[in-house]
Amino acid sequence: MDAAPQGFALFPTALGHCGIAWQGAVLVGVQLPEDRGEHHTRERMRRRFPQLTECAMSPEVAAWAARVAAALAGARDDLRDLPLDTSGVPPFNARVYELARRIPPGRTMTYGEVAAALGEPGAARAVGQALGHNPFAPVVPCHRVLAAGGRTGGFSAGGGAATKMRMLEIEGAFAHDTLALFAPRE
């Protein structure tokens, strides 16, 4: 497969095969592994991006994928500089994603704290819904946002809350964050 200016590809990580989709010099989506393996991740990517074909990554996209893989293995890379195409994302969601990208690896916030930081106190549920539709996980680190009282909250990636907790463990969140330390491991 030749590298193309747009497309999608799978790449191995510590959690399984992730997917990455790009158009030109921006990411249009990132997919955490599906529970049932590489084939199901590929099928999810085909459903999410029917206009794109699976192809080889350009060197730039391959470098982005390598950074995502390294972060999922514990590298302290916040991935904040990876370019995202948020043009199809509702404005509130885009604001949530931008704020979530500022949460450093190994740290967490609650849905309510994110809502308050956005100047939208009382919008914790809307923050959770926005993160549940995150098209860029883990580049937009929705796993770093927990429910009040140290509960994990939802997580729409394969493996659900267990994957969320594993990602936080990989980042060392439990060594830094009292809230995450007492979060139940569902």
C-alpha positions in Angstrom: 0.0 0.0 0.0 1.3 3.4 -0.9 1.1 6.3 1.5 -1.9 8.5 0.6 -2.8 12.1 1.5 -5.9 10.7 3.1 -6.9 7.4 4.5 -6.9 5.2 7.6 -4.6 2.6 9.1 -4.2 0.4 12.1 -1.2 0.3 14.3 -0.1 -1.8 17.3 -0.1 -0.4 20.9 0.1 -1.8 24.4 -3.7 -2.0 24.5 -4.1 -3.6 21.1 -4.5 -2.3 17.5 -5.6 1.3 17.4 -6.9 3.1 14.3 -5.9 6.5 12.9 -7.6 8.4 10.1 -6.2 11.5 8.4 -6.9 13.9 5.6 -3.9 15.9 4.5 -2.0 17.2 7.5 -4.7 16.7 10.1 -6.2 13.8 12.1 -9.9 13.2 11.5 -10.2 10.4 13.9 -8.4 8.0 16.3 -9.8 4.8 17.5 -8.9 2.8 20.6 -8.8 -1.0 20.2 -12.1 -2.9 20.0 -12.6 -5.7 22.5 -12.7 -8.4 20.0 -9.4 -7.6 18.2 -7.8 -6.0 15.2 -10.6 -7.1 12.7 -13.2 -5.3 14.7 -11.1 -2.2 15.0 -10.7 -2.2 11.3 -14.5 -2.6 10.8 -15.2 0.3 13.2 -12.8 2.5 11.2 -14.5 1.5 7.9 -17.9 2.4 9.4 -16.7 5.7 10.9 -14.8 6.8 7.8 -16.6 5.2 4.7 -15.0 7.9 2.5 -11.5 6.8 3.4 -9.6 3.6 2.4 -7.1 1.7 4.4 -3.6 2.6 3.2 0.0 3.1 4.3 0.7 6.0 6.6 2.8 8.9 5.4 5.9 9.5 7.5 4.1 12.3 9.3 1.1 10.2 10.2 3.4 7.3 11.1 5.2 9.6 13.5 1.8 10.6 15.1 0.8 6.9 15.4 4.2 6.1 17.0 3.6 8.9 19.6 0.1 7.6 20.4 1.6 4.1 20.8 4.3 5.4 23.1 1.8 7.3 25.2 -0.3 4.1 25.6 2.9 2.4 26.8 3.6 5.1 29.4 5.6 7.8 27.7 4.9 11.2 29.1 3.6 12.8 25.9 0.4 14.9 26.2 -0.1 14.7 22.3 -1.4 18.2 22.5 0.3 19.4 19.4 -1.1 16.7 17.1 -3.4 18.5 14.6 -7.1 17.6 14.8 -9.9 18.4 12.4 -12.7 19.4 14.7 -14.8 21.1 11.9 -17.5 18.4 12.2 -17.6 18.5 16.0 -20.3 20.6 17.8 -18.9 23.8 19.4 -19.5 22.7 23.0 -17.7 19.3 22.3 -14.8 21.1 20.7 -14.4 23.3 23.9 -14.5 20.1 26.1 -11.9 18.4 23.9 -9.6 21.4 24.0 -9.8 21.6 27.8 -9.3 17.8 28.1 -6.2 18.0 26.0 -4.7 20.3 28.7 -5.0 17.7 31.4 -1.4 16.3 31.8 -0.7 12.6 31.7 -1.1 11.1 35.1 -3.6 13.7 36.3 -7.4 13.7 36.3 -10.4 16.1 36.5 -14.0 15.4 37.2 -16.9 16.0 34.7 -18.0 18.8 37.1 -14.5 20.4 37.2 -14.3 20.4 33.4 -17.8 22.0 33.2 -16.8 24.7 35.8 -13.5 25.4 33.9 -15.6 25.9 30.8 -17.7 28.5 32.6 -20.7 26.0 32.4 -21.3 24.9 36.0 -24.0 22.3 36.1 -23.0 21.0 32.7 -21.2 17.9 34.0 -23.6 15.5 32.2 -23.1 17.4 28.9 -19.3 17.1 29.4 -19.8 13.4 29.8 -21.9 13.1 26.7 -19.3 15.1 24.7 -16.5 12.9 25.9 -18.6 9.8 25.1 -18.6 11.0 21.5 -14.8 11.8 21.4 -13.6 11.0 17.9 -9.9 11.4 18.9 -9.3 9.1 21.9 -6.6 9.0 23.3 -5.3 12.1 21.6 -8.1 13.9 23.4 -7.6 12.1 26.7 -11.2 11.5 27.8 -9.9 8.8 30.1 -8.5 11.5 32.4 -12.0 12.7 33.2 -13.8 10.9 36.1 -17.1 11.1 37.8 -17.6 12.9 41.1 -16.5 11.0 44.3 -13.7 9.1 42.5 -16.0 7.0 40.4 -14.7 6.1 37.0 -17.7 7.3 35.0 -18.4 6.0 31.6 -15.9 5.0 28.8 -17.1 4.1 25.4 -13.9 2.4 24.2 -13.6 -1.3 24.1 -13.3 -2.7 27.6 -15.2 0.2 29.0 -14.2 1.5 32.5 -11.6 -1.2 32.9 -9.7 0.2 29.9 -10.1 3.7 31.3 -8.5 2.6 34.5 -5.7 0.7 32.7 -4.9 3.8 30.7 -4.7 5.8 33.9 -2.5 3.2 35.6 -0.1 3.3 32.6 0.1 7.0 33.0 0.8 6.7 36.7 -2.4 8.6 37.7 -2.7 6.6 40.9 0.7 7.8 42.2 -0.3 11.5 41.7 -4.0 11.9 42.1 -5.8 11.1 45.4 -9.2 11.1 43.6 -8.0 8.5 41.1 -6.3 6.5 43.9 -9.7 5.6 45.4 -11.6 5.2 42.1 -13.4 1.9 42.0 -11.9 -0.5 39.4 -15.0 -1.7 37.5 
